[in-house]
Amino acid sequence: MNKSRIINGLFLVGLICYFIGRQWGNLYYFYWIGCGIMIFTAIWTLIHWKQNNKVSNFCAIALLLLITLSVLLTRNIL
């Protein structure tokens, strides 16, 4: 299996967990699991910047910004 397909699948799983955790307020662990998966895959993508295409690199940057803003702006998640 191609590495980019695995990374894109992890991004998708992370986003799904993130949105489930955000929609239902009592599922905090889904929120943090989604954030952790997206942070891990975004950092992995940015470390291997030259091996990836531009779209996945820009998606990684956008997801890191999304996670950062979400964590900073949400005080009542804990």
Residue, then its C-alpha position, 0 to 999 in steps of 0.5 A: m500500500n502506498k504511504s500517501r494513501i495511509i496518511n490520507g486515511l489517517f487524516l480522514v480517521g482523525l477528522i471523523c474522531y475530531f468531529i464526533g468529539r466536537q458534536w457530542g460534548n460528552l465524548y472528549y476522548f474522541y476529540w483528543i484522539g482525533c487531535g492526536i491522530m491529526i497532529f501525528t499525521a501532519i507532522w509526519t507529512l511535514i517531515h517528509w515534505k519533498q516526498n509528498n505532493k503539494v495538496s497533502n502538504f497544504c492539507a497538513i498545514a491547514l489541519l495543524l492550524l485547525i487543531t491549534l485554533s480549536v484547542l486555543l479557542t475551546r476552553n470548556i472541552l475539559 
